Amino acid sequence: MNIQIIAADKPLMAQARPNKPAPFLPMSRAEMNALGWDACDIVLVTGDAYVDHPSFGMAIIGRLLEAQGFRVGIIAQPDWHSAEPFKALGKPKVFFGVTGGNMDSMVNRYTADRRLRHDDAYTAGGEGGKRPDRCTIVYAQRCREAFKDVPIVLGGIEASLRRIAHFDYWSDKVRRSILADAKADLLLYGNAERAVVEVAHRLAGGEAPRELDDIRGVALFRRVPEDYTELHADDLDSADEGAARQRGNTVIRLPALEQVEQDKEAYARASRVLHRESNPGNARPLVQRHGDRDLWLNPPPIPLTTEEMDAVYDLPYARAPHPSYGDARIPAWEMIKFSVTIMRGCFGGCTFCSITEHEGRIIQNRSEGSILREIERIRDKTPGFTGVISDIGGPTANMYRMACKDPKVEAACRRPSCVFPEICPNLNTSHDDLIRLYRKVRETKGIKKVMVASGVRYDLAVESPEYIKELVTHHVGGYLKIAPEHTERGPLDKMMKPGIGAYNRFKRMFDAAAEQAGKKYYLIPYFIAAHPGTTDEDMMNLALWLKKNRYRADQVQTFLPSPMATATAMYHTGVNPLRGVRRGGSDKVEAIKGLRQRRLHKAFLRYHDPDNWPVLREALKQMGRADLIGPRPEQLVPAHQPPGTGKAAGTKRPLRPGGKTQRFTTKGLRVMK
């Protein structure tokens, strides 16, 4: 068994060369001249406006490379219609680093219904359209046009989640690895601090990109070395899925690009194997054929230690947007400028979410001292601060310092979630460190209130009544948002989320704590419509639960198949990759794909909106549940439409080609006549 306790060979800052930091990383020749630079070593190209703050990826990577002794420049949201804007800082001596920004550019630009968004929170003025679709690809190609012999390194969430052949919701097809489309040299996936430092030093030392094939978290095109044994996960007639462990160097061969394009079970198999090989303690390299080349993925990066996390967050950020934006408002900055990240990663493994695929499921924590120092910097240096910390958390609010009780067990584990179908007995769920941190932050001079806006994992919170009491008494302002996502077991199992019973238990504890504190606080639950594995009956039951509990959703989240998520594989293939995938033996999943069906599921979530009543009445009749139409409290929608309401009330059913009426049917239920 090739299992190791997870540790890095060298500390992140082992090669640091402290120099006087730039006030901001330069975005112009004039700024370079003021710093006395004739050239940049590294130029980072990003799809976001440049905000020099550790919540923005390009700022973290830029300041980290600066601390390593490199001269780093930033090209933010360049005009991509020609190569000229990519020459603004001259030719970089070491490499171009290209990122789409803090979000995938397609998720940023389009809604779950593929409608164009007209705003962008990561752009000055909130203006949409300042980056191209699939901007990582476009930027990389322009960098190549600008200086064809400069290595190009991809990073960020867009590259990370598109590192292998992946289903793209917006084109409704399987696309090859973004590394191939961008024609870049290397791709760094996940939290890439450790990888980017090593890549920078080795490229600067004269090595070629193709020689960096031993760095964790790196993807590149290369041949399989002769001393490696291939384990064939591409054989769908085998139940082994490449899981057998062998001595010596091994690599798992995923189904090839051409195979996953044509065979949905092969796609589901590739997704299953990729997620299984995600633990840095036991993951093996993966290889996937793309035409006549092999795409090679090294095992995931080693998580940062607390000391390394502190070093990253203690870098000399200006903690403000670049001065070139003037007084323009950048919505994402406005939202986070008074918030503090205390940890990374998530061991929840929710199938619709890509946090685990990008940040990993091992929690990376900052120390109390580092967090308190940042809060003091916010207090002393951030204009407009009134004494209120708007959030203290991360991907979740309450996983700080939670980890497996046994490092050996952690290094050997292959579970996709530490909390599903139930909390693992090896998981330390103590909230004591987090409670202590909250109290120390509240005691900091000048801090009046500390809010918790990150999502609370309520199935963990119920393990600590003291935490719930602390949260409600000191860190909630009127209401708390949490995400049960659904009430029915079918979709919840496909999401890898706990049952609604865990939510009910949390609510009782939350309400009791609020009453004890003498405060009127409310829970705002979030739910997802049209998730794979959801029937219309499931949505109907959720709507009845909402009405019974007097919830009225103002905003509805419809499932968006983001790149590489497990639920996206379900959506595309109709196969459940949480279970074994093999020819003739795969577990099937019903996906909600039609726009009409997706809108019906949204309508159930907004059962109280008169505009939705016509379609809900029609659906309930087709489902044989006309008993839910009427004025009684237990009925879902009224039988009669109020005058002037209901957009669909006076419309005719659309006609199919040939003039026949299009019949409304429901998903997952036999139509009742």
PAGUMI-9291 format. One record per residue (C-alpha): residue in one letter; y, z, x. Coordinates in steps of 0.5 Angstrom, whole numbers, plus 500, padded with zeros to 3 digits. Layout:
! PAGUMI-9291
AYZX
...
***
This chain:
! PAGUMI-9291
M500500500
N507498503
I511504500
Q516507504
I521513503
I528509501
A532509507
A537504511
D536503518
K543504520
P549508516
L554503513
M560505517
A556505524
Q560499526
A566501523
R572499528
P578503524
N585499525
K591500521
P590497514
A594492511
P599495505
F595489501
L590484504
P594478505
M594472499
S599468503
R601465510
A608469510
E604476509
M599474515
N605473519
A608479517
L601482520
G601478526
W595474524
D594467526
A588466522
C583470518
D576472520
I574472512
V577469506
L575472499
V576467493
T575471487
G576469479
D580475478
A587477479
Y587481486
V588489484
D587493490
H583498487
P575500488
S574498480
F575491483
G569488487
M574484491
A578490493
I572494495
I569488499
G575486503
R577493505
L570495507
L570489512
E577491514
A574497516
Q569493520
G575490524
F575484521
R582480518
V581479511
G585475506
I584474499
I585467494
A585470487
Q584465481
P586459485
D588452482
W581449482
H583442481
S583440488
A581443495
E589444497
P589452494
F583454498
K587452505
A592457503
L590462508
G588457513
K581456516
P577463516
K573464523
V567467520
F566465513
F568464506
G566470501
V566467493
T565471487
G567470480
G570477479
N568483475
M565479470
D560473469
S565467468
M562465462
V561471459
N569472460
R571466457
Y566465451
T564470445
A557471443
D558465438
R560461443
R567461441
L573460446
R576467448
H584466449
D585472453
D582475460
A583482461
Y582480469
T588476469
A596477470
G599477463
G592477460
E592469459
G586466459
G584459462
K586461469
R579460472
P574455471
D567455467
R562457472
C567459477
T563461483
I560454483
V567451483
Y570455488
A564454493
Q565447492
R572447493
C571451499
R566446502
E571441501
A577445505
F573446511
K566443511
D563447517
V565454515
P559458512
I560460504
V557467502
L556468494
G557475491
G559479485
I555479478
E556472477
A552470483
S547476482
L545475475
R544467477
R540468483
I534465481
A532459476
H535462469
F536461462
D544459461
Y546461453
W552456453
S548450455
D542452452
K538450458
V535453464
R539452470
R537452477
S539458482
I547458483
L546458490
A543451489
D549449485
A554452489
K551449495
A553455499
D549458505
L547465503
L547469496
L548477496
Y546480490
G547487487
N551492490
A552488497
E556493501
R550494506
A549486506
V556484507
V557488513
E551486517
V552478515
A559479517
H558482524
R552477525
L556471523
A561473528
G556474533
G554467533
E548467529
A547461524
P546463516
R539461516
E538466521
L540472517
D533472513
D531479514
I537482511
R536486504
G539483498
V540476501
A537470498
L537463501
F533457502
R528457507
R520456508
V515461507
P513463514
E506462517
D505469518
Y506471510
T500471505
E503468498
L501472492
H501467486
A505469480
D505462478
D498462475
L499463468
D491463467
S491469471
A492476469
D494479476
E501476475
G502477483
A501484482
A495486487
R498489494
Q495487500
R496489507
G501485512
N507481510
T506478503
V511474498
I510473491
R511466489
L514465482
P513459477
A517454480
L524451477
E521445474
Q515450471
V520454468
E524449465
Q518446461
D514452460
K517458456
E511462458
A512461465
Y519463464
A517469461
R512471467
A518469472
S522474469
R517480468
V515479476
L523479478
H524486474
R517489476
E519487484
S526491483
N525498486
P527498494
G522502495
N516498494
A519491492
R516485496
P520478497
L520473492
V520465493
Q521460488
R520452489
H527448487
G525441488
D523440495
R526447497
D523454497
L529459494
W527466498
L529473495
N529479500
P527485497
P533489494
P539493498
I537500500
P542504495
L548508499
T548515500
T553520498
E556520505
E557512504
M559512497
D565517499
A566512505
V567506500
Y571510495
D576513501
L578506504
P585505504
Y586502497
A594501495
R591502488
A595497485
P596490483
H598485489
P606485489
S606477487
Y604479480
G611483479
D611486472
A606482469
R601486465
I593486468
P590489462
A583491466
W588495471
E592498465
M585500462
I582503469
K588506473
F587513471
S580513471
V575515476
T568512478
I563518480
M556514480
R553507480
G546505477
C543506471
F535508470
G535506462
G533499463
C536497456
T533490456
F540487453
C544490459
S544487466
I547493470
T540495472
E539488475
H545488479
E546495481
G539498481
R536504477
I537509483
I543513482
Q548513487
N553519487
R559520490
S561528493
E565532489
G570532495
S571525494
I572525487
L577530487
R581527493
E581520488
I584524482
E589527487
R591520489
I592518482
R596524480
D601523486
K601516487
T600512481
P606511477
G606513469
F601518470
T602524465
G596528467
V590525463
I584522467
S582517462
D575517464
I570520469
G564516469
G560510471
P555505468
T554511464
A557518463
N552523464
M547520470
Y551524475
R546526481
M540525476
A534522480
C526523481
K524530483
D519527488
P522521493
K515519494
V514518487
E520514486
A519510492
A512508489
C514507481
R514500478
R517503471
P523499468
S526505465
C525512467
V527514459
F523509455
P518510451
E520517453
I523521459
C519521465
P517528467
N518526474
L526525472
N531531474
T535531467
S539537469
H547536468
D549542472
D552538477
L556534472
I558540468
R561543475
L564537477
Y568537470
R570544471
K573543478
V577537476
R580541470
E582546475
T586541479
K593542479
G597537475
I591535471
K592536463
K586533460
V580529463
M577524458
V570522458
A570514455
S563512459
G557511454
V554518454
R546517454
Y545522448
D537522449
L539525456
A545530453
V540533448
E536536454
S542540456
P546544450
E551546455
Y553539457
I554537450
K558544449
E562542455
L563535453
V566537446
T570543448
H574539453
H573532454
V573529447
G579526444
G578525436
Y572521437
L566519441
K563513442
I555512443
A550507442
P544508438
E544500437
H539500431
T535505427
E529501426
R523501431
G521494432
P528492435
L529499439
D522497442
K525491444
M531494447
M527500450
K532504447
P530511444
G529512436
I534514431
G531521431
A534522438
Y541520435
N540525429
R539531434
F545529438
K549529432
R547535430
M548539436
F555535437
D557537430
A555544431
A559544438
A565541435
E565547429
Q564552434
A570549438
G574549432
K575542432
K574536428
Y571530432
Y567524430
L561520433
I562513433
P556509433
Y555502436
F550497433
I547490435
A546485431
A541479432
H537482438
P530479439
G525482435
T530484429
T528482422
D533481416
E529487413
D531491419
M538489419
M538491411
N535498413
L540499418
A546497413
L543502408
W543507413
L550506415
K552506408
K548513407
N551516413
R558513410
Y559509417
R564502416
A563498423
D570495424
Q567491430
V560488430
Q557486437
T552480436
F547480442
L549475447
P544473452
S547474459
P543471465
M537474467
A537480462
T530481459
A532481452
T535474454
A528472456
M525474450
Y531470446
H529464450
T522464450
G519468444
V515472449
N515479451
P516480458
L515488457
R508486457
G503482461
V505474460
R499470461
R496463457
G494465450
G495472451
S502474451
D506478446
K510474441
V518476439
E522473434
A529471436
I535470432
K538463434
G541460428
L548461427
R547462420
Q542467421
R546471426
R552471422
L547474416
H545480421
K553481423
A554481415
F549487414
L553491419
R559490415
Y556491408
H563494406
D567487407
P568483401
D568477405
N560478406
W558480399
P556473397
V552471403
L549478402
R547478395
E544471396
A540474402
L538480398
K535476392
Q531471397
M528477400
G526480393
R531486394
A536484388
D535492386
L540493392
I545489388
G549493384
P554499383
R550505384
P551509391
E544507393
Q545500392
L548496398
V553490395
P556490388
A554485383
H561482382
Q566479387
P573482386
P578476385
G581473391
T575476396
G569473399
K571467403
A564464401
A565465394
G567459391
T564454397
K558450395
R551450400
P552445406
L548439405
R543436409
P543429411
G540425406
G544429400
K539435399
T541442398
Q540446405
R536452402
F537459405
T531463408
T531469412
K528471418
G521475419
L520476411
R516471406
V521468401
M520471395
K521466389
***
